[in-house]
């Protein structure tokens, strides 16, 4: 009986199809399938890029509408031709971080300044205009340059780690500035002091946790012994931090001669940020500003930027924070609002430049991303 069932099963199975003269061999079919998949991926990336550009352009127009034409004209009128100097200083800031990014590219590969600066402007435009734009803008920077995506993005991660280190210097200067401003009411700055202390402490603790491989292994084992969603979240975060720390420590071990120049470039970025605030106050403040006031206002602005990344251009939030602290510095709440407005005008200018770069480079971006 079993033999009969096997015979019937064999009869039920259709004979294998013979390849006719027009059918492709199996290897060629796989190659065509891979090429079709790559083409679909390319089209998908291009569609996503176009959608992102359209959304960013719409948010750019909405930002201008929200700020208001009258306020924009008033801000430009108060600054006058000094706005060109502000743009020059802010452009130098972007150039400083661009040079830092270039230093993190390991030989024999090389990143040219023009390509890196253009990519940075395009990525920063999305960082500024999109909610949590950093999740889109940073990968876009790596896709814009003519390097393998993994190399460019890894270099960006190393550069960002150095930038975070320079933030500790800025926050420390902000704490010193609070005590240097004699006419300020110290109690009015206590929330900012607490927030600066929390951020600085988090950075310090993070550096201490990833200092040695043994400490990272201990943390990983303790997390592995836990259960639940929180443990899983901590595990994923720890794994990501380990990858970044390994990348940074590996770069530092291979290129110790670049650590000083990169940190110096990130420090220049912070110094130019304070210089931009001081220059703007020179144009708009009825009283002569002090360096301590500029340091404090820039520190508060950076904290607002870090805390409210989800709000495009921090519309409304930046003005409230600047007016509060400018009033505490006896510069006047109106001066703080104007300072925030001029900062938004600068952001809108460089965002427009970045969007133009992105629109002109969009086909190339898609091809570079697919190749990477």
C-alpha positions in Angstrom: 0.0 0.0 0.0 2.8 2.3 0.9 4.5 1.6 -2.5 1.2 2.5 -4.3 1.0 5.8 -2.4 4.5 6.6 -3.4 3.8 5.8 -7.0 0.7 8.0 -7.1 2.6 10.9 -5.4 5.3 10.6 -8.0 2.7 10.7 -10.8 1.1 13.8 -9.2 4.3 15.8 -9.2 4.7 17.6 -12.5 7.9 17.1 -14.4 10.5 19.9 -14.1 10.1 22.6 -16.7 12.7 22.6 -19.3 14.5 25.8 -20.1 13.7 27.1 -23.5 16.2 29.0 -25.5 14.9 32.4 -24.2 15.1 31.6 -20.5 18.0 33.1 -18.5 20.4 30.9 -16.5 20.0 30.8 -12.7 23.0 33.1 -12.1 21.8 35.7 -14.6 18.3 35.6 -13.0 19.8 36.3 -9.6 21.8 39.2 -11.0 18.7 40.7 -12.6 16.9 40.3 -9.3 19.6 42.1 -7.5 19.7 44.9 -10.1 16.0 45.2 -9.8 16.2 45.5 -6.1 18.9 48.1 -6.3 16.8 50.1 -8.8 13.8 49.9 -6.5 15.9 51.0 -3.5 17.3 53.9 -5.6 13.8 55.0 -6.5 12.6 54.7 -2.9 15.5 56.8 -1.6 14.9 59.4 -4.3 11.2 59.5 -3.4 12.0 59.9 0.3 14.5 62.6 -0.5 12.1 64.5 -2.6 9.4 64.2 0.1 11.9 65.4 2.7 12.9 68.4 0.6 9.2 69.3 -0.1 8.4 69.1 3.6 11.5 71.1 4.6 10.6 73.8 2.1 7.0 73.9 3.4 8.3 74.3 7.0 10.7 77.0 5.8 7.8 78.9 4.3 5.7 78.3 7.5 8.6 79.6 9.7 8.7 82.8 7.7 4.9 83.1 8.0 5.0 82.5 11.7 7.8 84.9 12.4 6.0 87.5 10.3 7.1 89.8 7.5 6.8 92.9 9.7 9.0 91.4 12.5 11.6 90.2 9.9 11.8 93.7 8.3 12.0 95.3 11.8 14.8 93.0 12.8 16.8 93.6 9.7 16.3 97.3 10.0 17.6 97.4 13.6 20.7 95.4 12.7 21.2 97.0 9.3 24.3 96.2 7.4 25.6 94.5 10.5 23.6 91.5 9.5 26.3 90.7 6.9 28.9 90.6 9.6 26.7 88.3 11.6 26.3 86.0 8.6 30.1 86.1 8.2 30.7 85.0 11.8 28.1 82.3 11.6 29.6 81.0 8.3 33.0 80.9 10.0 31.4 78.7 12.7 30.1 76.3 10.2 33.5 76.2 8.5 35.2 75.4 11.8 33.1 72.3 12.3 33.6 71.4 8.6 37.3 71.4 9.1 36.9 69.3 12.2 34.9 66.8 10.2 37.6 66.7 7.5 40.2 65.9 10.2 38.3 62.8 11.3 38.5 61.2 7.8 41.2 58.7 8.0 43.9 58.3 5.3 44.1 57.3 2.5 40.6 58.8 2.0 40.3 62.5 1.9 37.4 65.0 2.1 37.6 68.3 0.3 36.3 71.4 2.1 33.9 72.5 -0.6 32.1 69.1 -0.6 32.1 68.9 3.2 30.9 72.5 3.6 28.1 72.0 1.0 27.0 68.7 2.7 27.0 70.4 6.1 24.8 73.2 5.0 22.3 70.8 3.4 22.2 68.6 6.5 21.9 71.6 8.9 19.0 72.9 6.9 17.0 69.7 7.7 18.2 69.8 11.3 16.8 73.3 11.6 13.5 72.9 9.7 12.3 69.4 10.6 11.2 68.1 14.0 14.0 66.0 15.3 15.7 66.8 12.0 19.0 65.5 13.3 17.8 62.0 12.5 17.6 62.9 8.8 20.1 65.7 8.5 23.2 63.9 9.9 22.9 60.8 7.5 22.2 63.2 4.7 25.6 64.9 5.3 27.3 61.6 4.9 25.4 60.8 1.7 26.2 64.2 0.2 30.0 63.7 0.1 31.9 61.5 -2.4 33.0 59.0 0.2 31.6 55.6 1.3 28.6 56.3 3.5 29.9 54.2 6.4 33.2 56.1 6.4 31.7 59.6 6.2 29.0 58.8 8.8 31.6 57.3 11.2 33.7 60.4 10.9 30.6 62.5 11.7 30.1 60.5 14.8 33.7 61.1 15.9 33.4 64.9 15.2 30.1 65.1 17.1 31.8 63.5 20.1 34.4 66.2 20.1 31.6 68.8 19.8 29.9 67.4 22.9 33.3 67.7 24.7 33.4 71.4 23.7 29.9 71.9 25.2 31.3 71.2 28.6 33.7 74.1 28.1 30.7 76.3 27.1 28.6 75.3 30.0 31.4 75.8 32.4 31.9 79.3 31.0 28.2 79.9 31.4 28.4 79.1 35.1 31.3 81.4 35.5 29.5 84.1 33.6 26.6 84.0 36.1 28.8 85.0 38.9 30.7 87.5 36.8 27.5 89.5 36.0 27.2 91.8 39.0 23.8 93.3 38.4 22.1 90.0 37.7 19.8 88.4 40.3 21.3 85.0 41.0 18.0 83.4 41.9 16.7 84.2 38.5 19.4 82.0 36.9 19.0 79.1 39.2 16.9 77.0 36.8 19.5 77.5 34.1 22.3 76.6 36.5 20.6 73.4 37.6 20.0 72.4 33.9 23.6 73.2 33.1 24.8 71.1 36.0 22.6 68.2 35.0 23.9 68.2 31.4 27.5 68.6 32.5 27.1 65.8 35.0 25.5 63.5 32.4 28.4 64.1 30.0 31.0 63.4 32.8 29.2 60.3 34.0 28.9 59.0 30.4 32.7 59.5 29.8 33.5 57.7 33.0 31.2 54.8 32.2 32.9 54.2 28.8 36.4 54.8 30.0 37.5 51.2 30.1 36.3 48.1 28.4 36.0 46.3 31.8 33.5 48.8 33.1 31.5 48.6 29.9 31.4 44.8 30.2 30.2 45.0 33.8 27.4 47.4 32.8 26.5 45.1 29.9 26.3 42.0 32.2 24.2 43.8 34.8 21.8 44.9 32.1 21.6 41.4 30.6 20.5 40.0 34.0 17.5 42.4 34.1 14.1 42.0 32.5 11.5 44.3 31.0 11.2 47.1 28.6 13.5 49.4 30.5 16.3 46.9 30.6 15.9 46.4 26.8 16.0 50.1 26.2 19.1 50.5 28.4 20.7 47.6 26.7 20.2 49.1 23.2 21.4 52.5 24.4 24.5 50.9 26.0 25.2 49.0 22.8 25.0 52.2 20.8 27.2 54.1 23.3 29.7 51.2 23.1 29.9 51.4 19.3 30.4 55.2 19.5 33.0 54.9 22.3 34.9 52.2 20.4 34.8 54.3 17.3 36.1 57.4 19.2 38.7 55.5 21.2 39.9 53.7 18.1 40.3 57.0 16.2 42.2 58.5 19.2 44.5 55.5 19.4 45.3 55.6 15.6 45.5 59.4 15.3 46.6 61.0 18.6 48.1 63.9 16.6 44.7 65.0 15.4 43.0 65.2 18.8 44.3 68.6 19.7 43.5 70.3 16.4 40.0 68.8 16.3 39.2 69.9 19.9 40.7 73.4 19.0 38.3 73.6 16.0 35.3 72.7 18.2 36.4 75.3 20.8 36.7 77.9 18.0 33.1 77.0 17.0 31.9 77.8 20.6 34.0 81.0 20.8 32.5 82.3 17.5 29.0 81.5 18.8 29.6 83.8 21.7 31.2 86.4 19.4 28.1 86.3 17.2 25.8 87.0 20.2 28.1 89.8 21.4 28.2 91.3 17.9 24.4 91.2 17.6 23.9 92.8 21.0 26.3 95.6 19.9 23.8 96.4 17.1 20.5 96.0 19.0 21.1 96.7 22.7 20.6 100.3 24.1 23.3 99.5 26.6 26.8 98.3 25.9 26.9 94.5 26.4 29.5 92.7 28.4 31.3 89.5 27.4 29.7 87.7 30.4 26.3 88.6 29.1 27.0 87.2 25.7 28.4 84.0 27.2 25.4 83.5 29.4 22.8 84.2 26.6 24.6 81.8 24.2 24.7 79.1 26.9 21.0 79.5 27.6 20.3 79.4 23.8 22.3 76.2 23.4 20.4 74.6 26.3 17.1 75.5 24.7 18.2 74.1 21.4 19.2 70.8 23.0 16.0 70.5 25.1 13.5 71.5 22.4 15.0 69.7 19.3 11.5 68.5 18.4 10.3 72.1 17.8 11.5 73.4 14.4 13.6 76.6 14.9 12.4 76.7 18.6 9.7 79.2 17.5 8.3 81.0 20.5 10.6 79.1 23.0 13.8 80.9 22.0 12.2 84.3 22.3 10.8 83.5 25.7 14.1 82.3 27.1 16.1 85.2 25.5 13.7 87.8 26.8 13.7 86.3 30.3 17.5 86.2 30.7 18.1 89.5 28.8 15.7 91.2 31.3 17.7 89.7 34.1 20.9 91.1 32.7 19.3 94.6 32.5 19.5 94.6 28.7 15.7 94.6 28.4 13.2 91.9 27.4 12.8 93.6 24.0 16.5 93.2 23.4 16.2 89.5 24.1 13.3 89.0 21.7 15.2 90.9 19.0 18.3 88.7 19.6 16.2 85.6 19.1 14.7 87.1 16.0 18.1 87.9 14.5 19.2 84.4 15.3 16.1 83.0 13.4 16.9 85.3 10.4 20.4 83.8 10.3 19.0 80.3 10.5 16.5 81.0 7.7 19.3 82.4 5.5 21.6 79.4 5.9 18.6 77.0 5.7 17.7 78.6 2.3 21.3 78.1 1.1 21.2 74.5 2.4 17.9 73.8 0.6 19.2 75.1 -2.6 22.2 72.8 -2.3 20.0 69.9 -1.5 17.6 70.6 -4.5 20.5 70.8 -6.9 22.2 67.7 -5.6 19.2 65.5 -5.0 19.8 63.1 -7.9 23.5 62.7 -6.9 22.5 62.1 -3.3 20.3 59.1 -4.2 23.0 57.5 -6.3 25.7 58.0 -3.6 23.4 56.6 -0.9 22.7 53.5 -3.0 26.3 52.9 -3.8 27.2 53.3 -0.1 
